[in-house]
Amino acid sequence: MKNHLRVLRAEAGWTQAQLAERLSVSRQAVNALEVDKHDPSLDLAYRISAVFGRPVEEIFENPHPPAARKTAG
């Protein structure tokens, strides 16, 4: 899942280890998220959202865009 985690972390001036501590995960977990090797659980996505004070949708890109609505006709 594409995300903006690395940019947000850099803007905050945090290392991967510092972000990991704030999220109660390992530094390796933060790295895996940043390089798209791992998708966060819903709980972790919301913790990340809270740490950065941004909605989940601003941090993670939806890999499943909404389908076009069909109209009756």
Backbone bond lengths (Angstrom), bond angles and torsions (degrees), N, CA, C in turn:
res aa  C-N    CA-C-N  psi(-1)  N-CA   C-N-CA  omega(-1)  CA-C   N-CA-C  phi
1 M - - - 1.444 - - 1.519 108.19 -
2 K 1.300 116.24 122.61 1.465 120.34 179.10 1.525 109.45 -65.60
3 N 1.334 114.91 143.06 1.458 118.88 -179.82 1.526 110.23 -150.48
4 H 1.319 114.37 170.76 1.460 121.94 -179.38 1.523 110.62 -112.32
5 L 1.309 116.48 25.14 1.455 122.04 -174.21 1.527 112.18 -62.15
6 R 1.310 117.92 -45.59 1.468 121.08 -178.13 1.531 110.99 -60.99
7 V 1.321 116.64 -43.23 1.469 120.94 -179.96 1.529 110.17 -65.07
8 L 1.328 116.80 -46.25 1.463 120.31 -179.70 1.523 111.07 -62.49
9 R 1.323 116.35 -40.93 1.465 120.31 179.10 1.525 110.55 -63.52
10 A 1.329 116.17 -43.72 1.459 120.14 179.59 1.536 111.06 -64.58
11 E 1.326 116.56 -41.09 1.466 120.20 178.19 1.531 111.30 -61.50
12 A 1.339 115.83 -34.04 1.464 120.44 178.86 1.528 111.53 -77.85
13 G 1.346 116.80 -14.39 1.459 121.09 -179.52 1.513 113.32 77.17
14 W 1.334 116.69 26.09 1.466 121.52 -178.27 1.525 110.88 -102.09
15 T 1.311 115.69 148.43 1.457 121.23 170.06 1.524 107.60 -81.46
16 Q 1.323 115.53 168.88 1.470 118.73 174.66 1.523 110.35 -59.97
17 A 1.319 116.57 -38.88 1.470 120.69 -179.50 1.531 111.25 -64.24
18 Q 1.326 116.84 -39.87 1.464 120.12 179.73 1.530 111.07 -66.69
19 L 1.322 117.03 -41.69 1.461 119.79 176.91 1.523 109.84 -65.83
20 A 1.314 117.00 -42.22 1.464 120.61 179.25 1.524 110.78 -57.60
21 E 1.314 116.93 -42.32 1.465 120.35 179.10 1.527 110.72 -62.72
22 R 1.315 117.38 -42.32 1.469 121.16 179.13 1.528 111.74 -64.02
23 L 1.333 116.38 -30.16 1.460 121.40 -177.70 1.526 113.28 -95.58
24 S 1.321 117.24 -6.18 1.482 122.42 -176.02 1.521 111.79 59.92
25 V 1.349 114.76 43.98 1.467 121.30 173.91 1.519 107.54 -132.13
26 S 1.319 117.00 175.06 1.461 120.22 178.79 1.529 110.70 -81.24
27 R 1.325 115.60 160.74 1.456 120.41 174.86 1.522 109.82 -61.78
28 Q 1.320 116.33 -35.75 1.457 121.15 178.85 1.531 111.10 -62.95
29 A 1.331 116.87 -35.51 1.465 120.52 178.06 1.527 110.13 -65.82
30 V 1.329 116.97 -41.68 1.470 120.60 177.65 1.524 109.37 -62.47
31 N 1.322 117.26 -44.81 1.459 120.84 178.74 1.527 110.84 -59.77
32 A 1.323 117.33 -44.61 1.464 121.17 -179.48 1.528 111.02 -61.39
33 L 1.317 117.03 -37.73 1.468 120.35 176.67 1.523 110.80 -66.72
34 E 1.316 116.50 -44.56 1.462 120.77 -177.08 1.525 113.26 -64.31
35 V 1.318 118.01 -32.37 1.469 120.73 -178.64 1.532 112.09 -100.34
36 D 1.326 115.80 15.46 1.473 122.60 176.18 1.525 114.20 60.33
37 K 1.335 116.67 31.02 1.461 120.27 175.36 1.524 111.36 -91.34
38 H 1.325 115.77 -10.85 1.460 120.31 -176.22 1.522 108.45 -147.29
39 D 1.329 116.01 137.35 1.461 120.96 173.80 1.523 107.97 -96.56
40 P 1.329 117.49 139.27 1.460 119.10 -178.52 1.523 111.17 -74.37
41 S 1.317 115.28 152.54 1.460 119.30 169.98 1.521 106.98 -67.82
42 L 1.308 117.31 165.60 1.456 120.58 178.00 1.524 110.09 -61.00
43 D 1.324 116.34 -41.14 1.464 120.58 178.99 1.529 110.90 -60.68
44 L 1.324 117.33 -46.14 1.459 120.64 -179.74 1.527 110.87 -66.14
45 A 1.317 117.81 -38.96 1.464 120.40 178.28 1.526 110.30 -60.07
46 Y 1.328 117.13 -40.47 1.464 119.97 178.71 1.528 111.71 -71.43
47 R 1.331 117.52 -33.37 1.470 119.24 175.38 1.519 110.58 -65.96
48 I 1.326 116.74 -41.02 1.468 121.13 177.20 1.526 109.52 -61.69
49 S 1.319 116.24 -44.41 1.453 121.47 177.83 1.528 111.12 -57.04
50 A 1.319 116.57 -43.97 1.467 121.12 -179.05 1.531 111.24 -67.28
51 V 1.315 117.33 -41.18 1.469 121.33 -179.17 1.532 110.76 -61.21
52 F 1.325 116.79 -39.88 1.462 120.28 -178.32 1.528 113.19 -93.25
53 G 1.335 117.26 -7.17 1.460 120.18 179.18 1.517 113.18 64.61
54 R 1.335 115.43 36.01 1.464 120.95 -179.23 1.523 109.01 -133.37
55 P 1.325 116.53 152.96 1.467 119.08 176.35 1.529 111.13 -64.36
56 V 1.302 115.77 149.42 1.468 121.61 178.87 1.527 110.69 -52.60
57 E 1.328 116.66 -39.13 1.471 121.16 -177.22 1.528 112.80 -65.18
58 E 1.319 118.39 -20.96 1.467 120.66 176.99 1.525 111.75 -83.20
59 I 1.315 116.83 -18.05 1.462 121.18 -177.13 1.524 111.49 -98.76
60 F 1.323 116.25 -40.84 1.466 121.66 -176.46 1.515 110.72 -115.34
61 E 1.328 116.23 135.95 1.457 121.46 177.39 1.522 109.36 -85.94
62 N 1.308 115.86 135.25 1.461 121.58 179.61 1.528 109.23 -70.70
63 P 1.334 117.82 116.70 1.464 119.32 -179.88 1.528 112.03 -77.51
64 H 1.336 116.48 -5.94 1.460 121.63 -178.31 1.528 109.25 -125.76
65 P 1.340 116.98 82.61 1.464 118.05 -178.64 1.527 110.16 -62.65
66 P 1.321 115.88 151.06 1.463 118.34 -178.87 1.517 111.34 -59.84
67 A 1.319 115.51 142.74 1.454 120.61 178.39 1.532 108.94 -74.34
68 A 1.303 115.02 151.25 1.469 119.15 176.94 1.517 108.85 -64.23
69 R 1.303 115.58 137.33 1.466 120.53 -179.81 1.527 109.57 -76.20
70 K 1.303 114.33 135.85 1.460 119.07 176.08 1.529 108.65 -88.38
71 T 1.288 114.93 139.64 1.452 119.04 177.86 1.514 109.25 -105.37
72 A 1.311 115.59 145.27 1.463 120.06 178.26 1.518 109.24 -70.06
73 G 1.277 115.40 142.09 1.443 113.10 179.25 1.421 114.01 172.40
